[in-house]
Amino acid sequence: MKKVIYALILLLVVVSGLVFANRETKNEAPKKSSPKPLTDAERRAAMKIWEATPEGIKFKKWEASPEGKKVYAGAAKIRKYIKDYTNMEAVVTSLSLPPGSLLGFGVMGRINGDDYILRFDGEPQQLRSLKVNDKIIIKSHSVSYAPKYAYPIVSGEYAERDGKVIYKHPPRKGGC
């Protein structure tokens, strides 16, 4: 009889140990592996696949069109300023963006004789005081383009008018 009781107690200890150990592993946060960056070959292969899609074909046609070449030429014209994050003088040409744009707040501006969409994040109240023909100094780290727009898109990170800062990109929340 004693042997049966000892066997049952031993069985109970083993089973409770397994249940307890299994419960601990479920409560632990799963370790997320960071995605590996794609190699150049993988990136090129993915690009070829995308270019075969209807969106990719449409984009390639736009790139080859006169409108696409004009946008690329405009982006290339200010690439040095973007790369070096230096001042660009812009003249405000319109206080509204092209119809149907989904870029948030922005104005149209002329830099070095070419028109650009000057896009700003958030709700920059100081920029709402701009008027047509105002001269502003802007800095940016990026210029982009899309077939939907006939102008390069400059993402403004800093703007000043008459020596006063009127916009500075807000810092990222919870990031570096």
C-alpha positions as CSV (number, residue, x, y, z in Angstrom):
1,M,0.0,0.0,0.0
2,K,2.9,2.3,0.9
3,K,4.5,1.7,-2.5
4,V,1.3,2.7,-4.3
5,I,1.0,5.9,-2.3
6,Y,4.7,6.8,-3.1
7,A,4.1,6.0,-6.8
8,L,1.0,8.2,-6.9
9,I,2.9,11.1,-5.1
10,L,5.9,10.7,-7.5
11,L,3.5,10.7,-10.4
12,L,1.7,13.9,-9.1
13,V,5.1,15.7,-8.6
14,V,6.2,14.8,-12.1
15,V,2.9,15.8,-13.7
16,S,2.7,19.1,-11.7
17,G,6.3,19.9,-12.7
18,L,5.5,19.4,-16.4
19,V,2.4,21.6,-16.2
20,F,4.3,24.3,-14.3
21,A,7.2,24.2,-16.8
22,N,4.8,24.4,-19.7
23,R,3.0,27.4,-18.1
24,E,6.2,29.4,-17.7
25,T,7.1,29.0,-21.4
26,K,3.7,30.3,-22.5
27,N,3.9,33.4,-20.3
28,E,7.3,34.4,-21.7
29,A,7.2,37.0,-24.5
30,P,8.1,35.4,-27.7
31,K,11.5,36.6,-29.0
32,K,10.9,38.5,-32.3
33,S,13.6,38.0,-34.8
34,S,14.4,41.1,-36.7
35,P,13.9,40.7,-40.4
36,K,17.1,40.2,-42.4
37,P,17.8,42.9,-44.9
38,L,17.5,41.8,-48.4
39,T,20.7,41.2,-50.4
40,D,21.2,43.0,-53.6
41,A,20.3,40.0,-55.7
42,E,17.0,39.5,-53.7
43,R,16.2,43.2,-54.0
44,R,16.7,43.1,-57.8
45,A,14.6,39.9,-58.1
46,A,11.8,41.5,-56.1
47,M,12.0,44.6,-58.2
48,K,11.7,42.6,-61.4
49,I,8.7,40.8,-60.0
50,W,7.1,44.2,-59.1
51,E,7.9,45.6,-62.5
52,A,5.8,42.8,-64.1
53,T,2.7,43.9,-62.1
54,P,0.2,46.3,-63.5
55,E,1.4,49.0,-61.1
56,G,5.0,48.4,-62.1
57,I,4.2,48.6,-65.8
58,K,2.3,51.9,-65.2
59,F,5.2,53.3,-63.3
60,K,7.8,52.4,-65.9
61,K,5.6,54.0,-68.6
62,W,5.3,57.2,-66.5
63,E,9.1,57.2,-66.0
64,A,9.7,57.1,-69.7
65,S,7.1,59.8,-70.5
66,P,8.0,63.5,-70.8
67,E,6.2,64.3,-67.6
68,G,8.2,61.6,-65.7
69,K,11.5,62.8,-67.1
70,K,10.6,66.3,-66.1
71,V,9.9,65.2,-62.5
72,Y,13.2,63.2,-62.4
73,A,15.1,66.2,-63.8
74,G,13.6,68.5,-61.1
75,A,14.5,66.0,-58.4
76,A,18.1,65.7,-59.7
77,K,18.4,69.5,-59.7
78,I,18.1,69.7,-55.9
79,R,19.7,66.3,-55.0
80,K,22.9,68.0,-53.9
81,Y,21.0,70.2,-51.4
82,I,19.1,67.2,-50.2
83,K,22.2,65.0,-49.8
84,D,24.1,67.8,-47.9
85,Y,21.0,69.0,-46.0
86,T,21.7,72.6,-46.9
87,N,19.5,75.6,-47.4
88,M,17.3,75.9,-50.4
89,E,15.5,79.1,-51.2
90,A,11.9,78.6,-52.3
91,V,9.3,81.1,-53.4
92,V,5.7,80.1,-52.5
93,T,3.7,79.9,-55.8
94,S,0.5,78.4,-54.4
95,L,-1.0,77.8,-50.9
96,S,-2.8,74.6,-52.0
97,L,-1.6,71.3,-53.4
98,P,-2.8,69.9,-56.8
99,P,-6.4,68.6,-56.7
100,G,-6.8,65.1,-55.2
101,S,-3.5,65.1,-53.4
102,L,-3.2,63.1,-50.2
103,L,0.0,64.5,-48.9
104,G,-1.3,66.3,-45.8
105,F,-0.2,70.0,-45.4
106,G,1.9,71.5,-48.1
107,V,2.4,74.3,-50.5
108,M,3.7,74.7,-54.0
109,G,7.1,76.3,-54.3
110,R,9.7,77.3,-56.9
111,I,13.3,76.3,-56.2
112,N,16.0,77.2,-58.8
113,G,13.3,77.9,-61.5
114,D,11.4,74.5,-61.1
115,D,8.1,73.9,-59.3
116,Y,8.0,71.5,-56.3
117,I,5.4,70.2,-53.8
118,L,6.7,71.3,-50.4
119,R,5.2,68.8,-47.9
120,F,5.3,69.2,-44.1
121,D,4.3,66.7,-41.4
122,G,1.8,67.4,-38.7
123,E,-0.2,70.6,-38.4
124,P,2.4,73.3,-38.8
125,Q,0.5,76.4,-37.6
126,Q,3.3,78.9,-38.4
127,L,3.3,77.8,-42.1
128,R,-0.4,78.7,-42.4
129,S,0.7,82.4,-42.3
130,L,2.5,82.0,-45.6
131,K,1.4,84.0,-48.6
132,V,2.0,83.7,-52.3
133,N,5.5,85.1,-53.3
134,D,6.9,84.7,-49.8
135,K,10.5,83.6,-49.8
136,I,11.3,80.8,-47.4
137,I,14.5,78.8,-46.7
138,I,13.9,75.0,-46.4
139,K,16.0,72.0,-45.6
140,S,15.1,68.4,-46.4
141,H,16.6,64.9,-46.3
142,S,14.3,63.5,-49.0
143,V,12.7,64.2,-52.4
144,S,10.2,61.7,-53.8
145,Y,7.9,61.4,-56.8
146,A,4.8,59.6,-57.9
147,P,3.0,59.2,-61.2
148,K,0.0,60.9,-59.6
149,Y,1.8,64.2,-59.2
150,A,3.5,66.3,-62.0
151,Y,6.0,67.7,-59.5
152,P,8.8,66.3,-57.3
153,I,7.7,66.1,-53.6
154,V,10.1,67.7,-51.1
155,S,9.5,66.6,-47.5
156,G,10.3,69.7,-45.6
157,E,12.1,69.2,-42.2
158,Y,13.0,72.8,-41.5
159,A,11.7,76.1,-42.8
160,E,12.4,79.8,-42.0
161,R,11.1,83.1,-43.2
162,D,12.9,86.4,-42.7
163,G,15.5,84.7,-40.4
164,K,12.8,83.2,-38.1
165,V,12.2,79.5,-37.9
166,I,8.6,78.8,-38.8
167,Y,8.8,75.0,-39.0
168,K,11.0,72.3,-37.5
169,H,10.1,68.6,-38.0
170,P,8.8,67.2,-34.8
171,P,11.0,64.5,-33.2
172,R,9.9,60.9,-33.5
173,K,7.9,59.6,-30.6
174,G,9.4,56.5,-28.9
175,G,12.2,56.2,-31.4
176,C,15.8,57.2,-31.8
